[in-house]
């Protein structure tokens, strides 16, 4: 596992970190998404306080994560139900 030292700028600060080479693009993309959200909150709500901006971004990310988890759970239940139906049909044919 090869690691790479990078500096990721989030908001107005740079954060040094060591990442797996194969994860670099994903991590840089995550940083860009965070910065985009910071910019959006700054423009939409006129917020300048870095802590407020980061708190709003964290809150937004948590809500998105919770929504995605709910969707994943619903999808898993639907898939499980379909598999049971297919299995029952196959058993009835045997």
DRENTORKOL-3810 file (N, C-alpha, C; in nm, 4 decimals):
REM DRENTORKOL-3810
@n.u->0.0842; n.v->-0.1169; n.w->0.0000; ca.u->0.0000; ca.v->0.0000; ca.w->0.0000; c.u->0.0893; c.v->0.1239; c.w->0.0000
@n.u->0.0838; n.v->0.1980; n.w->-0.1066; ca.u->0.1661; ca.v->0.3175; ca.w->-0.1200; c.u->0.0864; c.v->0.4394; c.w->-0.0756
@n.u->0.1509; n.v->0.5243; n.w->0.0059; ca.u->0.0827; ca.v->0.6449; ca.w->0.0521; c.u->0.1453; c.v->0.7676; c.w->-0.0124
@n.u->0.0666; n.v->0.8717; n.w->-0.0129; ca.u->0.1058; ca.v->0.9963; ca.w->-0.0761; c.u->0.0770; c.v->1.1084; c.w->0.0223
@n.u->0.1688; n.v->1.2007; n.w->0.0383; ca.u->0.1473; ca.v->1.3168; ca.w->0.1245; c.u->0.0859; c.v->1.4285; c.w->0.0404
@n.u->-0.0297; n.v->1.4754; n.w->0.0841; ca.u->-0.0963; ca.v->1.5839; ca.w->0.0123; c.u->-0.1353; c.v->1.6925; c.w->0.1119
@n.u->-0.1678; n.v->1.8085; n.w->0.0587; ca.u->-0.2215; ca.v->1.9185; ca.w->0.1379; c.u->-0.3566; c.v->1.9517; c.w->0.0777
@n.u->-0.4594; n.v->1.9402; n.w->0.1599; ca.u->-0.5961; ca.v->1.9639; ca.w->0.1137; c.u->-0.6458; c.v->2.0938; c.w->0.1752
@n.u->-0.6887; n.v->2.1857; n.w->0.0904; ca.u->-0.7396; ca.v->2.3134; ca.w->0.1394; c.u->-0.8905; c.v->2.3040; c.w->0.1540
@n.u->-0.9363; n.v->2.3254; n.w->0.2767; ca.u->-1.0799; ca.v->2.3269; ca.w->0.3056; c.u->-1.1088; c.v->2.4603; c.w->0.3719
@n.u->-1.1985; n.v->2.5353; n.w->0.3127; ca.u->-1.2225; ca.v->2.6702; ca.w->0.3614; c.u->-1.0971; c.v->2.7510; c.w->0.3361
@n.u->-1.0480; n.v->2.8126; n.w->0.4374; ca.u->-0.9266; ca.v->2.8930; ca.w->0.4233; c.u->-0.8054; c.v->2.8290; c.w->0.4893
@n.u->-0.8158; n.v->2.7010; n.w->0.5188; ca.u->-0.7052; ca.v->2.6319; ca.w->0.5844; c.u->-0.6575; c.v->2.5146; c.w->0.5010
@n.u->-0.5280; n.v->2.4861; n.w->0.5148; ca.u->-0.4705; ca.v->2.3696; ca.w->0.4489; c.u->-0.4476; c.v->2.2605; c.w->0.5523
@n.u->-0.4791; n.v->2.1390; n.w->0.5127; ca.u->-0.4641; ca.v->2.0239; ca.w->0.6004; c.u->-0.3703; c.v->1.9225; c.w->0.5352
@n.u->-0.2553; n.v->1.8983; n.w->0.5992; ca.u->-0.1667; ca.v->1.7947; ca.w->0.5448; c.u->-0.2229; c.v->1.6580; c.w->0.5812
@n.u->-0.2124; n.v->1.5660; n.w->0.4898; ca.u->-0.2585; ca.v->1.4305; ca.w->0.5178; c.u->-0.1853; c.v->1.3303; c.w->0.4310
@n.u->-0.1829; n.v->1.2093; n.w->0.4799; ca.u->-0.1267; ca.v->1.0984; ca.w->0.4024; c.u->-0.2427; c.v->1.0123; c.w->0.3580
@n.u->-0.2476; n.v->0.9848; n.w->0.2288; ca.u->-0.3577; ca.v->0.9071; ca.w->0.1722; c.u->-0.3017; c.v->0.7968; c.w->0.0838
@n.u->-0.3827; n.v->0.6947; n.w->0.0652; ca.u->-0.3451; ca.v->0.5913; ca.w->-0.0306; c.u->-0.3457; c.v->0.6548; c.w->-0.1697
@n.u->-0.2512; n.v->0.6155; n.w->-0.2507; ca.u->-0.2411; ca.v->0.6714; ca.w->-0.3853; c.u->-0.3720; c.v->0.6560; c.w->-0.4614
@n.u->-0.4353; n.v->0.5396; n.w->-0.4462; ca.u->-0.5590; ca.v->0.5147; ca.w->-0.5209; c.u->-0.6767; c.v->0.5966; c.w->-0.4666
@n.u->-0.6641; n.v->0.6534; n.w->-0.3469; ca.u->-0.7721; ca.v->0.7335; ca.w->-0.2879; c.u->-0.7551; c.v->0.8835; c.w->-0.3103
@n.u->-0.6431; n.v->0.9257; n.w->-0.3670; ca.u->-0.6150; ca.v->1.0690; ca.w->-0.3792; c.u->-0.7249; c.v->1.1442; c.w->-0.4535
@n.u->-0.7663; n.v->1.0946; n.w->-0.5676; ca.u->-0.8680; ca.v->1.1649; ca.w->-0.6472; c.u->-0.9990; c.v->1.1759; c.w->-0.5703
@n.u->-1.0372; n.v->1.0696; n.w->-0.5019; ca.u->-1.1620; ca.v->1.0698; ca.w->-0.4244; c.u->-1.1548; c.v->1.1720; c.w->-0.3117
@n.u->-1.0415; n.v->1.1782; n.w->-0.2436; ca.u->-1.0258; ca.v->1.2705; ca.w->-0.1317; c.u->-1.0229; c.v->1.4146; c.w->-0.1806
@n.u->-0.9540; n.v->1.4397; n.w->-0.2900; ca.u->-0.9523; ca.v->1.5756; ca.w->-0.3460; c.u->-1.0926; c.v->1.6166; c.w->-0.3922
@n.u->-1.1660; n.v->1.5225; n.w->-0.4478; ca.u->-1.3035; ca.v->1.5513; ca.w->-0.4915; c.u->-1.3916; c.v->1.5829; c.w->-0.3703
@n.u->-1.3746; n.v->1.5094; n.w->-0.2632; ca.u->-1.4509; ca.v->1.5364; ca.w->-0.1400; c.u->-1.4200; c.v->1.6768; c.w->-0.0892
@n.u->-1.2928; n.v->1.7157; n.w->-0.0921; ca.u->-1.2547; ca.v->1.8505; ca.w->-0.0515; c.u->-1.3191; c.v->1.9562; c.w->-0.1384
@n.u->-1.3260; n.v->1.9293; n.w->-0.2682; ca.u->-1.3897; ca.v->2.0241; ca.w->-0.3604; c.u->-1.5386; c.v->2.0375; c.w->-0.3301
@n.u->-1.6043; n.v->1.9253; n.w->-0.3029; ca.u->-1.7470; ca.v->1.9302; ca.w->-0.2700; c.u->-1.7719; c.v->2.0097; c.w->-0.1426
@n.u->-1.6854; n.v->1.9909; n.w->-0.0430; ca.u->-1.6989; ca.v->2.0673; ca.w->0.0810; c.u->-1.6806; c.v->2.2158; c.w->0.0534
@n.u->-1.5781; n.v->2.2505; n.w->-0.0230; ca.u->-1.5541; ca.v->2.3915; ca.w->-0.0557; c.u->-1.6689; c.v->2.4515; c.w->-0.1357
@n.u->-1.7276; n.v->2.3729; n.w->-0.2244; ca.u->-1.8433; ca.v->2.4212; ca.w->-0.3008; c.u->-1.9608; c.v->2.4512; c.w->-0.2081
@n.u->-1.9823; n.v->2.3632; n.w->-0.1079; ca.u->-2.0917; ca.v->2.3854; ca.w->-0.0124; c.u->-2.0631; c.v->2.5089; c.w->0.0732
@n.u->-1.9388; n.v->2.5258; n.w->0.1156; ca.u->-1.9019; ca.v->2.6445; ca.w->0.1931; c.u->-1.9326; c.v->2.7699; c.w->0.1130
@n.u->-1.8931; n.v->2.7686; n.w->-0.0132; ca.u->-1.9170; ca.v->2.8844; ca.w->-0.1001; c.u->-2.0670; c.v->2.9108; c.w->-0.1140
@n.u->-2.1437; n.v->2.8031; n.w->-0.1324; ca.u->-2.2886; ca.v->2.8186; ca.w->-0.1489; c.u->-2.3522; c.v->2.8789; c.w->-0.0242
@n.u->-2.3147; n.v->2.8291; n.w->0.0939; ca.u->-2.3701; ca.v->2.8836; ca.w->0.2182; c.u->-2.3261; c.v->3.0277; c.w->0.2388
@n.u->-2.2025; n.v->3.0586; n.w->0.2037; ca.u->-2.1526; ca.v->3.1957; ca.w->0.2183; c.u->-2.2354; c.v->3.2905; c.w->0.1310
@n.u->-2.2635; n.v->3.2489; n.w->0.0074; ca.u->-2.3375; ca.v->3.3341; ca.w->-0.0853; c.u->-2.4863; c.v->3.3410; c.w->-0.0518
@n.u->-2.5469; n.v->3.2265; n.w->-0.0194; ca.u->-2.6915; ca.v->3.2223; ca.w->0.0057; c.u->-2.7314; c.v->3.2897; c.w->0.1367
@n.u->-2.6511; n.v->3.2711; n.w->0.2390; ca.u->-2.6900; ca.v->3.3189; ca.w->0.3714; c.u->-2.6043; c.v->3.4338; c.w->0.4231
@n.u->-2.5060; n.v->3.4742; n.w->0.3451; ca.u->-2.4215; ca.v->3.5851; ca.w->0.3861; c.u->-2.3379; c.v->3.5546; c.w->0.5093
@n.u->-2.3079; n.v->3.4274; n.w->0.5295; ca.u->-2.2270; ca.v->3.3880; ca.w->0.6455; c.u->-2.0796; c.v->3.4097; c.w->0.6149
@n.u->-2.0075; n.v->3.4638; n.w->0.7103; ca.u->-1.8632; ca.v->3.4810; ca.w->0.6951; c.u->-1.7846; c.v->3.4055; c.w->0.8008
@n.u->-1.8502; n.v->3.3718; n.w->0.9106; ca.u->-1.7832; ca.v->3.3016; ca.w->1.0182; c.u->-1.7493; c.v->3.1591; c.w->0.9737
@n.u->-1.6209; n.v->3.1251; n.w->0.9782; ca.u->-1.5755; ca.v->2.9933; ca.w->0.9300; c.u->-1.6401; c.v->2.8797; c.w->1.0084
@n.u->-1.6519; n.v->2.8977; n.w->1.1383; ca.u->-1.7103; ca.v->2.7914; ca.w->1.2203; c.u->-1.8568; c.v->2.7697; c.w->1.1843
@n.u->-1.9317; n.v->2.8777; n.w->1.1632; ca.u->-2.0715; ca.v->2.8653; ca.w->1.1217; c.u->-2.0819; c.v->2.7959; c.w->0.9866
@n.u->-1.9954; n.v->2.8346; n.w->0.8940; ca.u->-1.9979; ca.v->2.7737; ca.w->0.7607; c.u->-1.9691; c.v->2.6244; c.w->0.7682
@n.u->-1.8658; n.v->2.5872; n.w->0.8434; ca.u->-1.8317; ca.v->2.4452; ca.w->0.8551; c.u->-1.9409; c.v->2.3676; c.w->0.9275
@n.u->-2.0046; n.v->2.4303; n.w->1.0263; ca.u->-2.1142; ca.v->2.3634; ca.w->1.0971; c.u->-2.2312; c.v->2.3390; c.w->1.0024
@n.u->-2.2640; n.v->2.4365; n.w->0.9195; ca.u->-2.3737; ca.v->2.4198; ca.w->0.8241; c.u->-2.3410; c.v->2.3121; c.w->0.7214
@n.u->-2.2170; n.v->2.3090; n.w->0.6749; ca.u->-2.1761; ca.v->2.2055; ca.w->0.5792; c.u->-2.1820; c.v->2.0682; c.w->0.6452
@n.u->-2.1350; n.v->2.0568; n.w->0.7685; ca.u->-2.1408; ca.v->1.9284; ca.w->0.8401; c.u->-2.2855; c.v->1.8830; c.w->0.8565
@n.u->-2.3721; n.v->1.9767; n.w->0.8941; ca.u->-2.5141; ca.v->1.9456; ca.w->0.9104; c.u->-2.5745; c.v->1.8987; c.w->0.7780
@n.u->-2.5455; n.v->1.9711; n.w->0.6707; ca.u->-2.5954; ca.v->1.9369; ca.w->0.5375; c.u->-2.5474; c.v->1.7976; c.w->0.4961
@n.u->-2.4212; n.v->1.7687; n.w->0.5203; ca.u->-2.3659; ca.v->1.6378; ca.w->0.4841; c.u->-2.4313; c.v->1.5261; c.w->0.5648
@n.u->-2.4597; n.v->1.5521; n.w->0.6920; ca.u->-2.5231; ca.v->1.4506; ca.w->0.7760; c.u->-2.6659; c.v->1.4224; c.w->0.7286
@n.u->-2.7394; n.v->1.5269; n.w->0.6937; ca.u->-2.8759; ca.v->1.5081; ca.w->0.6424; c.u->-2.8723; c.v->1.4270; c.w->0.5137
@n.u->-2.7796; n.v->1.4604; n.w->0.4234; ca.u->-2.7661; ca.v->1.3845; ca.w->0.2988; c.u->-2.7320; c.v->1.2388; c.w->0.3270
@n.u->-2.6432; n.v->1.2148; n.w->0.4226; ca.u->-2.6044; ca.v->1.0783; ca.w->0.4577; c.u->-2.7229; c.v->1.0006; c.w->0.5134
@n.u->-2.8007; n.v->1.0643; n.w->0.6006; ca.u->-2.9181; ca.v->0.9986; ca.w->0.6578; c.u->-3.0206; c.v->0.9657; c.w->0.5497
@n.u->-3.0410; n.v->1.0579; n.w->0.4567; ca.u->-3.1345; ca.v->1.0330; ca.w->0.3475; c.u->-3.0870; c.v->0.9173; c.w->0.2614
@n.u->-2.9568; n.v->0.9137; n.w->0.2321; ca.u->-2.9019; ca.v->0.8058; ca.w->0.1496; c.u->-2.9121; c.v->0.6720; c.w->0.2210
@n.u->-2.8884; n.v->0.6714; n.w->0.3524; ca.u->-2.9024; ca.v->0.5472; ca.w->0.4296; c.u->-3.0456; c.v->0.4965; c.w->0.4264
@n.u->-3.1417; n.v->0.5888; n.w->0.4337; ca.u->-3.2827; ca.v->0.5505; ca.w->0.4280; c.u->-3.3160; c.v->0.4900; c.w->0.2911
@n.u->-3.2654; n.v->0.5515; n.w->0.1864; ca.u->-3.2884; ca.v->0.4999; ca.w->0.0507; c.u->-3.2250; c.v->0.3615; c.w->0.0375
@n.u->-3.1020; n.v->0.3472; n.w->0.0878; ca.u->-3.0343; ca.v->0.2177; ca.w->0.0789; c.u->-3.1101; c.v->0.1093; c.w->0.1544
@n.u->-3.1638; n.v->0.1444; n.w->0.2713; ca.u->-3.2407; ca.v->0.0483; ca.w->0.3499; c.u->-3.3665; c.v->0.0072; c.w->0.2748
@n.u->-3.4361; n.v->0.1053; n.w->0.2177; ca.u->-3.5572; ca.v->0.0753; ca.w->0.1415; c.u->-3.5242; c.v->-0.0109; c.w->0.0203
@n.u->-3.4142; n.v->0.0205; n.w->-0.0495; ca.u->-3.3730; ca.v->-0.0596; ca.w->-0.1648; c.u->-3.3391; c.v->-0.2018; c.w->-0.1231
@n.u->-3.2694; n.v->-0.2158; n.w->-0.0091; ca.u->-3.2331; ca.v->-0.3493; ca.w->0.0392; c.u->-3.3571; c.v->-0.4319; c.w->0.0705
@n.u->-3.4552; n.v->-0.3687; n.w->0.1330; ca.u->-3.5792; ca.v->-0.4392; ca.w->0.1652; c.u->-3.6534; c.v->-0.4812; c.w->0.0382
@n.u->-3.6546; n.v->-0.3933; n.w->-0.0610; ca.u->-3.7203; ca.v->-0.4251; ca.w->-0.1880; c.u->-3.6485; c.v->-0.5410; c.w->-0.2574
@n.u->-3.5174; n.v->-0.5367; n.w->-0.2596; ca.u->-3.4400; ca.v->-0.6444; ca.w->-0.3223; c.u->-3.4634; c.v->-0.7758; c.w->-0.2495
@n.u->-3.4616; n.v->-0.7701; n.w->-0.1174; ca.u->-3.4851; ca.v->-0.8916; ca.w->-0.0386; c.u->-3.6226; c.v->-0.9496; c.w->-0.0687
@n.u->-3.7229; n.v->-0.8628; n.w->-0.0770; ca.u->-3.8597; ca.v->-0.9063; ca.w->-0.1074; c.u->-3.8674; c.v->-0.9714; c.w->-0.2453
@n.u->-3.8014; n.v->-0.9105; n.w->-0.3428; ca.u->-3.8019; ca.v->-0.9662; ca.w->-0.4790; c.u->-3.7322; c.v->-1.1021; c.w->-0.4834
@n.u->-3.6231; n.v->-1.1159; n.w->-0.4098; ca.u->-3.5511; ca.v->-1.2435; ca.w->-0.4069; c.u->-3.6389; c.v->-1.3518; c.w->-0.3455
@n.u->-3.7103; n.v->-1.3177; n.w->-0.2382; ca.u->-3.8011; ca.v->-1.4145; ca.w->-0.1761; c.u->-3.9093; c.v->-1.4557; c.w->-0.2763
@n.u->-3.9661; n.v->-1.3590; n.w->-0.3492; ca.u->-4.0686; ca.v->-1.3908; ca.w->-0.4496; c.u->-4.0139; c.v->-1.4821; c.w->-0.5581
@n.u->-3.8943; n.v->-1.4524; n.w->-0.6074; ca.u->-3.8328; ca.v->-1.5349; ca.w->-0.7123; c.u->-3.8043; c.v->-1.6740; c.w->-0.6582
@n.u->-3.7529; n.v->-1.6812; n.w->-0.5368; ca.u->-3.7236; ca.v->-1.8101; ca.w->-0.4747; c.u->-3.8509; c.v->-1.8930; c.w->-0.4577
@n.u->-3.9598; n.v->-1.8281; n.w->-0.4139; ca.u->-4.0870; ca.v->-1.8984; ca.w->-0.3980; c.u->-4.1376; c.v->-1.9503; c.w->-0.5324
@n.u->-4.1257; n.v->-1.8714; n.w->-0.6356; ca.u->-4.1673; ca.v->-1.9160; ca.w->-0.7696; c.u->-4.0850; c.v->-2.0335; c.w->-0.8177
@n.u->-3.9545; n.v->-2.0246; n.w->-0.7977; ca.u->-3.8669; ca.v->-2.1344; ca.w->-0.8394; c.u->-3.8990; c.v->-2.2616; c.w->-0.7618
@n.u->-3.9240; n.v->-2.2479; n.w->-0.6317; ca.u->-3.9585; ca.v->-2.3656; ca.w->-0.5507; c.u->-4.0906; c.v->-2.4265; c.w->-0.5960
@n.u->-4.1832; n.v->-2.3434; n.w->-0.6365; ca.u->-4.3127; ca.v->-2.3966; ca.w->-0.6815; c.u->-4.3000; c.v->-2.4700; c.w->-0.8147
@n.u->-4.1984; n.v->-2.4367; n.w->-0.8942; ca.u->-4.1762; ca.v->-2.5033; ca.w->-1.0224; c.u->-4.1041; c.v->-2.6366; c.w->-1.0067
@n.u->-4.0388; n.v->-2.6569; n.w->-0.8955; ca.u->-3.9626; ca.v->-2.7796; ca.w->-0.8748; c.u->-4.0461; c.v->-2.8941; c.w->-0.8276
END
